[in-house]
């Protein structure tokens, strides 16, 4: 089963790799080269993207891009490992970048790995970019087209007019148009689902056939709609909301979040279920979500 954090990483960065590496490294005269194979012996990293780059000051090196849907405590150790593997495979210095997509909590995210054992020390620095701290104007002005699908969750991006603008840009470029389903997914974290559906309304048959849609949404709403046709409109609406809650819990809190589903499934009040669905978007912990259940 595909993980949302791993979806389309290479595809997104390959839209304009030159603009991307200039943005993530802040090296103004960087020149982008080819996107390299990120598979290492024993390890296949679908969410890693390695880009060969050069600059007059630093010469030839590799920009290692790691996109994570939610930050995990083990990431510093992973960044150390990925950087070392990349340097060993390509015999080039590596500039590692960790891009965190959704804000999990207010904890400070480290930008280095450090360990000490028996008098020996290990250290790996890397750049951290939290998308919720990135001003949405960057997606429109630099431009970094790879950021357009993330517009709703960027700083200042949770506005209907801003999402509409990003949607217009995506639809105007055939290369970008398929990414609007990715943007719709992230829009549901900050905007009402009905509003997102209204903003994104187009040829729904095309949307359902899109591989982005299949991988990200996992047909959660379709399953609810199918159950609705079999069990009646009201019960069908309840099942549809439950499917949405289950999907949102898994995306935001992983398997731990799914442990709440047996309790939530016993609720018949549609308004309460809707409140839970909306609450998932605003809370940072499962304890905070408890006030809605």
N, C-alpha and C positions, 0 to 999 in steps of 0.2 A: 504494500500500500504506500503510495507516494506521500511524502511529508510536504506540508504547505511551504515550509521554509526552503525546500530544495527546488520548488517549482520555478522554472524559467530563468534561473540565475544566469546561465550562459547566454540565453536568448536576449535577456534584457541588456546585459552589458555589451553584447555584440552589436546592438543598434547603433552605438556611437562610442566605440571603445576609447578613442582619443579624448573626447570630452570627459568620459568617465574617469580615466586614470588621472587626468589633469585636476579634476575635482577632488578625488579621494586623496591624492598625494600632496596637493597644493604646490606642485613643482611647475611653474609657468612654462618652462621651455621643454617639457617632457615630450617625447615623440613616441607614439604608440606603435608597437609592432604586432606580431601575430598573437592570437589566442592559443595557448599551449595546452597540451594534454595534461589534465590534473589527476590522472590515475597513477597511483604509486603501487609498488609491489605490496601485496596483501591488503591494500586499502584503495577503495574507489570513493572519491569525494565528489558527489554530484552538485553540492552547494558551493564548491570551490571553483573559482575561475582564475587561471593564471594568465597574465598578459605580459609579453616581453616588451620592454620599454628601454629608451635611452635618453640621456640628457647630457649636455656639455659638461656639467659639473660632476655627475655621478657615473657617467659611462653607461654600460649596458647592465640592466638588472631586471628583476621580475616583480610585478605587482600582484600580490596574492590577495584575492577578494573572497571573503567569507561572509555570506548573508545568512542571518539567523532570524527566524520569525520571532522567537523569544530568547532573550539571553539566558544562558545556563551557566551555573557556577564552574563547570568543568572547561569552559571556553579558553581561559588563559593557558591551561595545559595543552589543549588542542592546537591553539595558535602556535605554541612553541613547536609542537610536533610537525604541523603542516609546513611551517617556515623551514625547518631543518630538512624535511623530505624534499621540498622544492629546490633548496640550495644543492642538495646532494645530487638530485636527478639532472639538473641543468647546469650545475657548476657556476651559478651566478648569485650575487647577493639578492636578497629578497626583502621587499617592502610589504609587510603584512597589514591588511586592513580588515577590521571586523565591523560589519554593518548590521546593527540591530534594528528590526523593523517595528515591532510593537512594544510599547512600554509595559513592563511587567510589574515594576514597583519603583519606589524612590531610592533604592539602594544605588550607591555610586559604583559604576561599572569600571573595573580596573583596566588599565591600558598596558599592562606588562605581566609577565610570569616570572616569579622568583622562587627559588628553592635553595636550601642549604643542607648538605648531608656530609657528615664526617670531614668537615673542613673544606668541602668542595661546594662551589656555588654555580648555579645556572640562572640565566636571565634571558628573557626575550621580550623586547618592546614591540608594540604594534599600535596602529592608529585605530581609535574607536569612533565610529559615527553612529549616533542614535538618530534615527529618522524623525522622531517626534521633536527633536531639537533643531531640525533643519528648516530654515525659512522656506515656505512654499514658493516664493518668488524665484528661487534658484531654478526650479523646474521649468520656468517660463523664460527667464532672462539669460541664462548662461550660454546656450541651453544644454540641459542634460536630459535627453528624452527618456533615458532609463528610469528617471524619477517620476515620470508622468503617471504611471499606474499607482504610485504611492501617494499622490497628491492629497487624498482625503486625510491621511494620517500625518502629513507634514505639519509643521508649526504654522497655524493660520489657514490650513487647508480644509477644515471641516465646515465649509460654507457651501450652500447649494450653488451659488454663482461661480465659485472657484472650481467646483467639480464640473459644472457645465462647461467652463472654459477649457479645462483639461480634456473633456470629452470631445469638444469641437476639434481640438488639435489632433487627438488620436484618430478621429474619423476622417480628417482631411488628408492623412498620410496612409497609403495602403499598407506600408510596412509596419505601421503602429496600430492600425485599426483593431487587430485581433486582441490587443492588450486591454481593451476596454472592459473585458470580463474580469481581468485581474483587478482593475480599478474598482469595479462594482463590488468585488469581494471585500476590499479594504474599506470601501465607503460604508458597508454595513456595520463597521465597528464604531462609527461616529455619527451616522445619520439613521433616521428611521428607515426600516426596511421598505415600507410602502413608498417613501420618498425616493429611495434609491431606485426602486423599480420604475417609478414614474420618470425619473431623470434618464435612466438608461434604456427606456422603452424603444425597441426597434424590432427587427425581425427575430422573434424569439426562437424560431426554428434554427436559425444560424447560431444563436447564442448557445442553444443546447447541444449543437453538434461540435462546438469548439472544444478542442482538447484542453484548453485552459479551464473552461467551465467544468469539464468532466473531472479534472484532477483536483481543482480547488474546492468546488462545492460538493463533489461526490454525490451529486444528484439527490441531496437531502430534501430539497423542496419537492422534487418529482415524486419521491417515495410518499411524502405526506399527501400530495394531490391524488395519487393513485388510491391510497387508503381512503381518502375523502369520497371518491366516487363509489367505493364499495360500502362505506359505513354511514353515508349521509353527510349533508353539508356541515352541520355543527360539529359532529364527531370528527369529520374530515379536517375541519379547520383546527381542532384541538390537536390532532395527530400531526398536522403540518407545523404548528407552533412547536410541538415537542421535538420534531425532527430538527427544526432550526435551533432549538435550545441545545440539543445533543451535539450538533455540529459545532456550535459556538463554544460549548464547554470543552470539547476535545481540542479545538484550535487554540483556545486561550489558556487552558489549564492542563491539557494532556489527559492521561488516563485517570489522574486524581480527580479531575472535574467530572468525569463520567460516573464516578461513584455516587454522585448526587441524583442520577437519573431515576433509580427506583423510587426515591422519595418524591421527586418532581412528577413522575408519571402517575402518581395517585391523585394529583390535583385535577379537578374537573372544571374549576372556574377559569374561563378564558381570560378575563381581565387580569387575574393573578398570574397566569402563565405569560401573558404579554409583559407584565411588570418584570418578571424574572428574565425574560428575553432581553428587555431593554437594560435591566440591571447588569447583565453580563458585560455590556459594552462599557459601563462606567466604573465598575469595581476593579480593584487590583488584586484582591485575594478572595479565596473561597469563604473565609470568615465574613468578609464584608457582604458577600452575596447572600449569606444566611438571613439577613434582614428582609429579603424579598420572598423567602420561602415560608 
